Amino acid sequence: MVTDPILATGIMIVAGFFMGEASHRLKLPRITGYIIAGVLMSPSLLNVIAADTVSVLDILTPIALSVIAYSIGGSLHLPELAHLKKSIAWILPLQAGGTWLLVTLLLVLLGPLLLAPDGATISSYYLPAALVLGAIATATAPGAIIAIIREVKAKGSLTTTLLSIVALDDAIAILFFSIALGIAVPLAGGGAISLDQIILGPLAEIISSMGIGAAIGLGLVYTARLVRTKALLLVVVLGAVLLGAGITEALELSVILCNMAIGFVAANVSKRGELFIIINEIEDAIFALFFVLAGLHFNLDIIKTAGIAGVIIAVARFAGKYLGTAAGARLAGDPGVLRSHLGATLLPAAGVSVGLALLANEALPQLGAFILNATLASVIISEIIAPPIVEKAIISAGEAGADESDN
């Protein structure tokens, strides 16, 4: 059992590489191999890396998510967004709202069969838990999506729309989660529902996170003008990304929204492609570390205690994302390729969902354990099942690069 974080990091990268290659040869996304490598080495299975060491390595998660979010923000260009505004306006709320509704309804209906603690009622237990779990389920994992897009060299209307939806999805998830929590806390504790807590709090978090990111993005644009070498450009970009991550973590704001804003401002103000090409050179290592680490959080006990709830959440979430996206694309008059394939590309769930579940665990102590375990179970299911579905959807849409086999 490895307890040294540096040795553990080396093992994660090497194991991730070999499992990623094996996965690729089996016509699966590399990140599936990374996740499986982590699951196999997790404390619950082979116990290669100690649980305490996994906790220490969790510092890598916001760093990796920051780089991924920066890349997604940089893929959003104002002319393309203007062209897609009708699609985004329909698809974004319908896929998120549909997911929240379906997950909440199923858990309210099936909750008494899953968990029946003494004194539990619909209004004080099952409904507040279902509302929060449904809101958490709306979040989409940008890491898995951007990794698969890079791997298959995807490009086209589906990919552009997907990146736009993913970039905005976490803002919607934070808003929905705050609304759900604002209703769930008084329901569970017998208090009064506060409009400020439901609406103003999440809006302040979203605006603050993106405002900090926009300011840092402008600073990055002007600083990059002084740089003449690729090596120094990487220093400047990573400095901006980590600065945004550090500030937002300290202020308990959204790391993802902040770094998406940094990338968005850099892409649309600078028009300098090197600000993102330079990040592409280190992304594979970041993906390997991030997804192996995600797999290391696999917990067999969680699957045993909350597995049924996790399956219900995963199934309802998949249905909500797919049906909501198809309905939105149809109302927007989008081509059939979006109606048929876009929903499947929004299935991954990971870091943001777990982060929101941890917040719920603190805010709702009487429901927190169930919410956290059910979320973790659904995320584990999603991490294993979703990546191959996303890759197949992109390939079926005809947007994978011709040289993907050489990747």
C-alpha positions as CSV (number, residue, x, y, z in Angstrom):
1,M,0.0,0.0,0.0
2,V,1.5,3.3,-1.1
3,T,1.3,6.2,1.3
4,D,3.8,8.7,-0.3
5,P,1.8,11.2,-2.4
6,I,4.7,11.7,-4.9
7,L,5.1,7.9,-5.5
8,A,1.3,7.6,-5.7
9,T,1.2,10.3,-8.4
10,G,3.8,8.5,-10.5
11,I,1.9,5.2,-10.2
12,M,-1.3,6.9,-11.2
13,I,0.2,8.4,-14.3
14,V,1.9,5.1,-15.4
15,A,-1.2,2.9,-14.6
16,G,-3.4,5.5,-16.3
17,F,-1.3,5.4,-19.4
18,F,-1.3,1.6,-19.8
19,M,-5.0,1.3,-18.9
20,G,-5.8,4.1,-21.3
21,E,-3.9,2.4,-24.1
22,A,-5.8,-0.9,-23.4
23,S,-9.1,1.0,-23.4
24,H,-8.2,2.7,-26.7
25,R,-7.4,-0.6,-28.4
26,L,-10.8,-1.9,-27.3
27,K,-12.4,1.0,-29.1
28,L,-13.3,2.7,-25.8
29,P,-12.3,6.3,-24.7
30,R,-9.0,6.5,-22.9
31,I,-10.7,8.1,-19.9
32,T,-12.6,4.8,-19.3
33,G,-9.2,3.2,-18.9
34,Y,-8.1,5.9,-16.5
35,I,-11.2,5.5,-14.3
36,I,-10.9,1.7,-14.3
37,A,-7.2,2.0,-13.3
38,G,-8.2,4.2,-10.3
39,V,-11.1,1.9,-9.3
40,L,-8.8,-1.2,-9.3
41,M,-6.1,0.6,-7.2
42,S,-8.7,2.1,-4.8
43,P,-8.8,1.4,-1.1
44,S,-12.0,-0.6,-1.6
45,L,-10.4,-3.1,-4.0
46,L,-6.7,-3.7,-4.4
47,N,-5.8,-1.0,-1.9
48,V,-2.7,0.0,-3.9
49,I,-3.0,3.7,-2.7
50,A,-4.0,4.4,0.8
51,A,-7.2,6.3,1.6
52,D,-5.3,9.0,3.5
53,T,-3.1,9.5,0.4
54,V,-6.1,9.8,-1.9
55,S,-7.4,12.6,0.4
56,V,-4.1,14.4,0.1
57,L,-4.1,14.1,-3.7
58,D,-7.6,15.7,-3.8
59,I,-5.7,19.0,-4.1
60,L,-5.2,18.0,-7.8
61,T,-9.0,18.0,-8.5
62,P,-9.6,21.8,-8.5
63,I,-6.3,22.3,-10.5
64,A,-7.4,19.8,-13.1
65,L,-11.0,21.2,-13.3
66,S,-9.6,24.7,-13.6
67,V,-7.5,23.8,-16.7
68,I,-10.4,21.9,-18.2
69,A,-12.8,24.8,-17.6
70,Y,-10.3,27.2,-19.1
71,S,-10.2,25.1,-22.3
72,I,-14.0,25.0,-22.5
73,G,-14.3,28.7,-22.0
74,G,-11.7,29.2,-24.8
75,S,-13.8,27.1,-27.2
76,L,-16.7,29.6,-27.0
77,H,-16.5,32.4,-29.5
78,L,-19.1,35.1,-29.7
79,P,-20.0,34.7,-33.3
80,E,-20.7,31.0,-32.8
81,L,-22.7,31.7,-29.7
82,A,-24.8,34.3,-31.5
83,H,-25.5,31.7,-34.2
84,L,-26.5,29.2,-31.5
85,K,-28.5,31.5,-29.2
86,K,-31.9,30.0,-30.1
87,S,-30.6,26.4,-29.6
88,I,-29.0,27.3,-26.3
89,A,-32.1,29.2,-25.1
90,W,-34.3,26.1,-25.6
91,I,-31.9,23.2,-24.9
92,L,-30.2,24.5,-21.8
93,P,-33.3,25.0,-19.5
94,L,-35.2,22.0,-20.9
95,Q,-32.4,19.4,-20.4
96,A,-31.6,20.8,-16.9
97,G,-35.2,21.2,-15.9
98,G,-36.2,17.9,-17.3
99,T,-33.4,16.2,-15.3
100,W,-34.3,17.9,-12.1
101,L,-38.0,17.0,-12.5
102,L,-37.5,13.4,-13.4
103,V,-35.0,12.6,-10.7
104,T,-37.1,14.4,-8.0
105,L,-40.3,12.6,-9.0
106,L,-38.8,9.1,-9.1
107,L,-37.0,9.6,-5.8
108,V,-40.2,10.9,-4.1
109,L,-42.2,8.0,-5.5
110,L,-39.6,5.3,-4.7
111,G,-37.9,6.9,-1.7
112,P,-40.0,5.1,0.9
113,L,-39.0,1.8,-0.7
114,L,-35.3,2.7,-0.6
115,L,-34.9,4.2,2.9
116,A,-37.4,4.2,5.7
117,P,-35.9,5.8,8.8
118,D,-38.1,6.3,11.9
119,G,-40.5,9.3,11.6
120,A,-39.6,9.9,7.9
121,T,-42.4,11.7,6.0
122,I,-42.8,12.9,2.4
123,S,-42.5,16.6,3.4
124,S,-39.7,16.3,6.0
125,Y,-37.5,13.7,4.4
126,Y,-38.2,12.3,0.9
127,L,-39.2,15.5,-0.8
128,P,-36.3,17.7,0.4
129,A,-33.8,14.9,-0.3
130,A,-35.3,14.3,-3.8
131,L,-35.2,18.1,-4.6
132,V,-31.6,18.4,-3.7
133,L,-30.5,15.1,-5.5
134,G,-32.5,16.2,-8.6
135,A,-30.7,19.6,-8.6
136,I,-27.3,18.0,-8.2
137,A,-28.1,15.6,-11.1
138,T,-28.4,18.5,-13.5
139,A,-24.7,19.2,-13.4
140,T,-22.6,17.9,-16.3
141,A,-18.9,16.9,-16.0
142,P,-16.9,19.0,-18.4
143,G,-13.7,17.0,-17.9
144,A,-15.0,13.8,-19.5
145,I,-16.6,15.6,-22.4
146,I,-13.5,17.8,-23.3
147,A,-11.2,14.7,-23.0
148,I,-13.3,12.7,-25.5
149,I,-13.6,15.7,-27.9
150,R,-9.8,16.1,-27.8
151,E,-9.3,12.3,-28.3
152,V,-11.5,11.9,-31.3
153,K,-10.6,15.4,-32.7
154,A,-14.3,16.3,-32.9
155,K,-15.5,19.3,-34.8
156,G,-18.9,20.5,-36.1
157,S,-22.2,21.8,-35.1
158,L,-22.9,19.1,-32.4
159,T,-19.5,19.7,-30.8
160,T,-19.9,23.5,-30.8
161,T,-23.4,23.3,-29.3
162,L,-22.2,20.7,-26.8
163,L,-19.4,22.9,-25.5
164,S,-21.7,25.9,-25.2
165,I,-24.3,23.9,-23.2
166,V,-21.6,22.4,-20.9
167,A,-20.1,25.8,-20.3
168,L,-23.5,27.1,-19.1
169,D,-24.8,23.9,-17.5
170,D,-22.8,24.3,-14.2
171,A,-24.2,27.8,-13.7
172,I,-27.7,26.4,-14.1
173,A,-26.8,23.5,-11.7
174,I,-25.6,25.9,-9.0
175,L,-28.7,28.0,-9.4
176,F,-31.0,24.9,-9.2
177,F,-29.1,23.5,-6.3
178,S,-29.3,26.7,-4.3
179,I,-33.1,26.9,-4.9
180,A,-33.5,23.2,-3.9
181,L,-31.4,23.8,-0.8
182,G,-33.4,26.9,0.1
183,I,-36.6,24.8,0.0
184,A,-35.2,21.6,1.5
185,V,-33.6,23.1,4.6
186,P,-36.8,24.7,6.0
187,L,-38.8,21.6,4.9
188,A,-36.5,19.3,6.8
189,G,-36.1,21.5,9.8
190,G,-39.6,23.1,10.0
191,G,-38.3,26.6,9.2
192,A,-39.5,29.3,6.8
193,I,-38.4,29.4,3.1
194,S,-36.3,32.5,2.3
195,L,-36.4,34.1,-1.2
196,D,-33.0,35.7,-0.6
197,Q,-31.5,32.3,0.1
198,I,-33.1,30.7,-2.9
199,I,-32.4,33.3,-5.6
200,L,-30.0,36.0,-4.5
201,G,-27.4,33.8,-3.0
202,P,-26.8,31.6,-6.1
203,L,-27.0,34.6,-8.5
204,A,-24.3,36.4,-6.4
205,E,-22.1,33.3,-6.5
206,I,-22.4,33.0,-10.3
207,I,-21.9,36.7,-11.0
208,S,-18.9,36.9,-8.6
209,S,-17.2,33.8,-10.0
210,M,-17.5,35.0,-13.6
211,G,-16.6,38.5,-12.7
212,I,-13.4,37.4,-11.1
213,G,-12.6,35.2,-14.1
214,A,-13.3,38.0,-16.5
215,A,-10.9,40.3,-14.7
216,I,-8.2,37.7,-14.6
217,G,-8.9,36.9,-18.3
218,L,-8.3,40.6,-19.2
219,G,-5.1,40.5,-17.2
220,L,-4.0,37.4,-19.0
221,V,-4.6,39.0,-22.4
222,Y,-2.4,42.0,-21.7
223,T,0.3,40.0,-19.9
224,A,0.5,37.5,-22.8
225,R,1.4,40.4,-25.1
226,L,4.8,40.7,-23.3
227,V,5.6,37.0,-23.8
228,R,7.6,35.8,-26.8
229,T,8.3,32.1,-26.1
230,K,5.9,29.1,-25.7
231,A,7.6,28.1,-22.4
232,L,6.8,31.5,-20.8
233,L,3.4,31.6,-22.3
234,L,2.5,28.3,-20.5
235,V,3.8,29.9,-17.2
236,V,1.5,32.9,-17.7
237,V,-1.6,30.9,-18.7
238,L,-1.2,28.4,-15.8
239,G,-0.5,31.3,-13.4
240,A,-3.8,32.9,-14.4
241,V,-5.7,29.6,-14.2
242,L,-4.4,28.8,-10.7
243,L,-4.8,32.4,-9.5
244,G,-8.5,32.1,-10.5
245,A,-8.8,28.7,-8.8
246,G,-7.1,29.9,-5.6
247,I,-9.2,33.1,-5.3
248,T,-12.5,31.4,-5.9
249,E,-11.7,28.5,-3.5
250,A,-10.8,31.0,-0.8
251,L,-14.0,32.9,-1.3
252,E,-16.1,29.6,-1.7
253,L,-17.1,30.5,-5.2
254,S,-17.1,28.4,-8.4
255,V,-13.7,27.4,-9.7
256,I,-15.2,26.1,-12.9
257,L,-17.3,29.2,-13.7
258,C,-14.3,31.5,-12.9
259,N,-11.9,29.6,-15.2
260,M,-14.5,29.3,-18.0
261,A,-14.8,33.1,-17.8
262,I,-11.0,33.4,-18.0
263,G,-10.9,31.2,-21.1
264,F,-13.9,33.0,-22.7
265,V,-12.4,36.4,-22.3
266,A,-9.0,35.3,-23.5
267,A,-10.4,33.7,-26.6
268,N,-12.7,36.6,-27.6
269,V,-10.5,39.6,-26.6
270,S,-7.1,38.3,-27.6
271,K,-7.9,36.1,-30.6
272,R,-4.5,34.5,-29.9
273,G,-4.8,30.7,-30.4
274,E,-1.5,30.0,-28.7
275,L,-3.2,30.8,-25.3
276,F,-5.0,27.5,-25.7
277,I,-2.7,25.4,-28.0
278,I,-0.1,25.6,-25.2
279,I,-2.6,24.0,-22.8
280,N,-3.3,21.2,-25.2
281,E,0.2,20.0,-24.7
282,I,-0.3,19.2,-21.1
283,E,-3.9,18.1,-21.1
284,D,-3.3,14.4,-21.6
285,A,-1.3,14.3,-18.3
286,I,-4.0,16.3,-16.5
287,F,-6.8,14.0,-17.8
288,A,-4.9,10.9,-16.7
289,L,-4.3,12.2,-13.2
290,F,-7.9,13.6,-12.9
291,F,-9.7,10.5,-13.9
292,V,-7.5,8.0,-12.2
293,L,-8.0,10.1,-9.0
294,A,-11.8,10.0,-9.7
295,G,-11.6,6.2,-9.9
296,L,-9.6,6.0,-6.6
297,H,-12.7,7.4,-4.8
298,F,-14.6,4.2,-5.7
299,N,-16.2,2.9,-2.5
300,L,-17.7,-0.5,-2.4
301,D,-19.6,0.3,0.8
302,I,-21.3,3.2,-0.9
303,I,-22.4,1.0,-3.8
304,K,-23.9,-1.4,-1.2
305,T,-25.7,1.1,0.9
306,A,-26.9,3.6,-1.8
307,G,-26.5,1.6,-5.0
308,I,-30.3,1.4,-5.8
309,A,-30.7,5.1,-5.3
310,G,-27.6,5.7,-7.4
311,V,-29.1,3.6,-10.2
312,I,-32.4,5.4,-10.1
313,I,-30.7,8.8,-10.2
314,A,-28.4,7.7,-13.1
315,V,-31.3,6.3,-15.2
316,A,-33.6,9.3,-14.5
317,R,-30.7,11.7,-15.2
318,F,-29.9,10.0,-18.5
319,A,-33.6,10.2,-19.5
320,G,-33.9,13.8,-18.4
321,K,-30.8,14.9,-20.3
322,Y,-31.7,13.0,-23.5
323,L,-35.4,13.9,-23.6
324,G,-34.9,17.5,-22.6
325,T,-32.2,18.0,-25.1
326,A,-34.3,16.4,-27.9
327,A,-37.3,18.5,-27.1
328,G,-35.2,21.7,-26.9
329,A,-33.5,21.0,-30.2
330,R,-36.8,20.3,-31.9
331,L,-38.4,23.5,-30.6
332,A,-35.3,25.4,-31.8
333,G,-35.6,23.9,-35.2
334,D,-32.2,22.3,-35.0
335,P,-31.1,19.5,-37.5
336,G,-31.8,15.9,-36.7
337,V,-28.2,15.2,-35.7
338,L,-28.6,17.4,-32.7
339,R,-32.0,16.0,-31.7
340,S,-30.6,12.4,-32.0
341,H,-27.1,12.7,-30.5
342,L,-26.7,15.8,-28.4
343,G,-28.5,14.4,-25.3
344,A,-26.2,11.4,-25.1
345,T,-23.2,13.6,-25.0
346,L,-24.4,15.4,-21.8
347,L,-24.4,12.2,-19.7
348,P,-21.1,12.4,-17.8
349,A,-21.3,13.6,-14.1
350,A,-18.4,14.0,-11.7
351,G,-16.6,16.7,-9.7
352,V,-19.3,19.4,-9.6
353,S,-22.0,16.9,-8.5
354,V,-19.8,15.6,-5.7
355,G,-18.9,19.1,-4.6
356,L,-22.6,20.1,-4.4
357,A,-23.3,16.9,-2.5
358,L,-20.7,17.8,0.1
359,L,-22.3,21.2,0.5
360,A,-25.7,19.5,1.0
361,N,-24.1,17.2,3.6
362,E,-23.1,20.2,5.7
363,A,-26.4,22.1,5.2
364,L,-28.7,19.1,5.8
365,P,-27.1,16.9,8.5
366,Q,-30.3,14.8,8.9
367,L,-30.3,14.0,5.1
368,G,-26.7,14.6,4.2
369,A,-25.4,11.1,4.4
370,F,-28.1,9.7,2.1
371,I,-27.7,12.6,-0.4
372,L,-23.9,12.2,-0.5
373,N,-23.9,8.4,-0.8
374,A,-26.6,8.4,-3.5
375,T,-24.7,11.1,-5.4
376,L,-21.4,9.2,-5.2
377,A,-23.1,6.0,-6.3
378,S,-24.7,7.7,-9.3
379,V,-21.4,9.4,-10.2
380,I,-19.5,6.1,-10.1
381,I,-22.1,4.6,-12.5
382,S,-21.9,7.6,-14.8
383,E,-18.1,7.7,-14.9
384,I,-18.0,4.1,-16.1
385,I,-21.0,4.0,-18.4
386,A,-21.1,7.5,-19.9
387,P,-17.8,8.0,-21.7
388,P,-18.3,5.2,-24.3
389,I,-21.8,6.6,-24.9
390,V,-20.5,10.1,-25.5
391,E,-17.8,8.9,-27.9
392,K,-20.2,6.8,-29.9
393,A,-22.6,9.7,-30.1
394,I,-19.9,12.0,-31.5
395,I,-18.7,9.4,-34.0
396,S,-22.3,8.6,-35.1
397,A,-22.9,12.3,-35.7
398,G,-20.0,12.3,-38.1
399,E,-17.9,14.8,-36.2
400,A,-14.9,12.7,-35.2
401,G,-11.6,13.5,-36.9
402,A,-10.4,11.3,-39.7
403,D,-7.2,10.6,-37.9
404,E,-8.7,9.6,-34.6
405,S,-7.2,6.1,-34.9
406,D,-3.8,7.6,-34.7
407,N,-4.5,9.5,-31.5
